[in-house]
Amino acid sequence: MTQPLSFAILGCGTIAPTHAKALLSLSDRACLSAVCDVIPDRAEKLASEFGGRVRTWNEILTDPGIEAVAICTPSGLHAAHASEALRAGKHVLVEKPFDVTAAACEPALEAARESGKILSVISQHRFDRASRMFRGLMDEGALGRVFGVDVHIPWFRTQEYYDSGDWRGTWEMDGGGCLMNQGIHTVDLMLWLAGPVKRVWARTLTAAHQRIAVEDHLCATVEFASGAIGNLSASTATYPGFPVRLEFAGTEGTAIMEGDEIHTVAIRGRETVRGRAHDHACQVAAGGTLGATEASTGEALGNQWVWGDAHRAQLEDFIGACRENRPPAVDGISGRAAVALIGAVYRSARLGEAVDL
Ligand SMILES: NC(=O)c1ccc[n+]([C@@H]2O[C@H](COP(=O)([O-])OP(=O)(O)OC[C@H]3O[C@@H](n4cnc5c(N)ncnc54)[C@H](O)[C@@H]3O)[C@@H](O)[C@H]2O)c1
């Protein structure tokens, strides 16, 4: 039997326990061997809850027994940490965003190419059942020619959230505001489902928070390489926060996702689905294209897809990629594409003109 893949977690703050829990739940395939943080108490706390030894970054890099590293440090450190780990012969799963600019991602992409190790960027919402079902619809061409793509991210974060870490709300370490930190999940879904973007025109505001250098409210018009057009809006100032919404309008029908679940899928000649992403809805909307694996995953979870399950699903994919030496579902190139699009949105807002990608 294959030994469990031995992991280290670098950065033991807010998101690290989600990785640690996912690893525990995959204990037949993975184990948490080491944890590391510049604030030793945080590493001690994570180790006491989830196991693993507290070690220095250098010890982790030089220990051949550690095969993979989950990078959970502030965003502006991601690519540097990823490059070091890849060059030390580790597989790397790096939290979103890949880094704070597309250029900053390059050394890690190069390190992955040269080392032959697996590099994956977290975009856990690709693993939500509604997202996978929408991807099935797009692959099938069920909506016909998609001409409208509207993405709305009306979230809210308190002032205390921005004050909780000195890297939050900075260009250097957060890379931007509501779009780079929070909205990137949905930007990645948009690119994954609707394809590359060729031009953006954007406006941004710092509307409702103090002591941040970045935007907390943003809107943009987006032109896709496919010819589709759409609106992209994001916020962390929209009190008290509302679910994310993605709408795809095509010549054969419309598909709307809200809060990671199906809102409506209406396709000519098929039963219209309204409601949550339970298996029947998925099966009907996808015209039966949803596989048995997805249905049994739903049953195993009692149809309760809770916070953390999507991270677990991505970790499972990553472990499989490392063991089978195949590309992961979310690779470094698509991680960089989301960062590049967001960079173009910021450039457009700064220049006050449309920007081509
Ligand atoms: N996928 C998601 O849904 C999700 C959710 C939250 C955060 N994140 C991402 O995870 C990353 C971390 O966010 P967070 O909210 O956990 O931040 P955080 O500030 O709570 O945690 C970051 C940790 O990294 C440590 N650290 C900083 N520099 C380090 C270094 N050089 N070596 C080792 N440790 C170091 C800090 O001491 C801190 O404990 C961010 O990039 C964020 O975008 C992703």
The ligand as an SDF file (V2000), in Angstrom:
LIG
                    3D

 44 48  0  0  0  0  0  0  0  0999 V2000
   -9.2530   29.6780    0.3380 N   0  0  0  0  0  0  0  0  0  0  0  0
   -9.8900   30.4330    1.2210 C   0  0  0  0  0  0  0  0  0  0  0  0
  -11.1180   30.4090    1.3370 O   0  0  0  0  0  0  0  0  0  0  0  0
   -9.0850   31.3190    2.1140 C   0  0  0  0  0  0  0  0  0  0  0  0
   -9.6500   31.8230    3.2960 C   0  0  0  0  0  0  0  0  0  0  0  0
   -8.8480   32.6280    4.1130 C   0  0  0  0  0  0  0  0  0  0  0  0
   -7.5530   32.9380    3.7370 C   0  0  0  0  0  0  0  0  0  0  0  0
   -7.0410   32.4590    2.5680 N   0  0  0  0  0  0  0  0  0  0  0  0
   -5.6840   32.8160    2.1230 C   0  0  0  0  0  0  0  0  0  0  0  0
   -4.7430   32.2240    3.0290 O   0  0  0  0  0  0  0  0  0  0  0  0
   -3.6410   33.0910    3.2330 C   0  0  0  0  0  0  0  0  0  0  0  0
   -3.4930   33.3450    4.7230 C   0  0  0  0  0  0  0  0  0  0  0  0
   -4.6550   34.0100    5.1810 O   0  0  0  0  0  0  0  0  0  0  0  0
   -5.0940   33.9520    6.7250 P   0  0  0  0  0  0  0  0  0  0  0  0
   -6.4130   34.6120    6.7960 O   0  0  0  0  0  0  0  0  0  0  0  0
   -4.9000   32.5800    7.2720 O   0  0  0  0  0  0  0  0  0  0  0  0
   -3.9820   34.9480    7.3280 O   0  0  0  0  0  0  0  0  0  0  0  0
   -3.4410   35.0050    8.8090 P   0  0  0  0  0  0  0  0  0  0  0  0
   -2.7770   36.3200    8.9600 O   0  0  0  0  0  0  0  0  0  0  0  0
   -4.5040   34.6080    9.7800 O   0  0  0  0  0  0  0  0  0  0  0  0
   -2.3420   33.8290    8.8100 O   0  0  0  0  0  0  0  0  0  0  0  0
   -1.1070   33.9280    8.1570 C   0  0  0  0  0  0  0  0  0  0  0  0
   -0.0420   33.2640    9.0480 C   0  0  0  0  0  0  0  0  0  0  0  0
    1.1920   33.2400    8.3590 O   0  0  0  0  0  0  0  0  0  0  0  0
    2.2250   33.5100    9.3130 C   0  0  0  0  0  0  0  0  0  0  0  0
    3.4210   33.9730    8.6120 N   0  0  0  0  0  0  0  0  0  0  0  0
    3.6670   35.1940    8.0900 C   0  0  0  0  0  0  0  0  0  0  0  0
    4.8800   35.2040    7.4980 N   0  0  0  0  0  0  0  0  0  0  0  0
    5.3900   33.9560    7.6320 C   0  0  0  0  0  0  0  0  0  0  0  0
    6.6000   33.3490    7.2330 C   0  0  0  0  0  0  0  0  0  0  0  0
    7.5350   34.0200    6.5540 N   0  0  0  0  0  0  0  0  0  0  0  0
    6.8010   32.0470    7.5690 N   0  0  0  0  0  0  0  0  0  0  0  0
    5.8720   31.3550    8.2680 C   0  0  0  0  0  0  0  0  0  0  0  0
    4.7060   31.8910    8.6880 N   0  0  0  0  0  0  0  0  0  0  0  0
    4.4620   33.1670    8.3580 C   0  0  0  0  0  0  0  0  0  0  0  0
    1.6060   34.5520   10.2220 C   0  0  0  0  0  0  0  0  0  0  0  0
    2.2910   34.6370   11.4620 O   0  0  0  0  0  0  0  0  0  0  0  0
    0.1820   34.0230   10.3520 C   0  0  0  0  0  0  0  0  0  0  0  0
    0.0340   33.1300   11.4600 O   0  0  0  0  0  0  0  0  0  0  0  0
   -3.9320   34.3650    2.4410 C   0  0  0  0  0  0  0  0  0  0  0  0
   -3.2130   34.3440    1.2440 O   0  0  0  0  0  0  0  0  0  0  0  0
   -5.4320   34.3080    2.1770 C   0  0  0  0  0  0  0  0  0  0  0  0
   -5.7880   34.9180    0.9500 O   0  0  0  0  0  0  0  0  0  0  0  0
   -7.7750   31.6520    1.7820 C   0  0  0  0  0  0  0  0  0  0  0  0
  1  2  1  0
  2  3  2  0
  2  4  1  0
  4  5  1  0
  4 44  2  0
  5  6  2  0
  6  7  1  0
  7  8  2  0
  8  9  1  0
  8 44  1  0
  9 10  1  0
  9 42  1  0
 10 11  1  0
 11 12  1  0
 11 40  1  0
 12 13  1  0
 13 14  1  0
 14 15  2  0
 14 16  1  0
 14 17  1  0
 17 18  1  0
 18 19  2  0
 18 20  1  0
 18 21  1  0
 21 22  1  0
 22 23  1  0
 23 24  1  0
 23 38  1  0
 24 25  1  0
 25 26  1  0
 25 36  1  0
 26 27  1  0
 26 35  1  0
 27 28  2  0
 28 29  1  0
 29 30  1  0
 29 35  2  0
 30 31  1  0
 30 32  2  0
 32 33  1  0
 33 34  2  0
 34 35  1  0
 36 37  1  0
 36 38  1  0
 38 39  1  0
 40 41  1  0
 40 42  1  0
 42 43  1  0
M  CHG  2   8   1  16  -1
M  END
$$$$
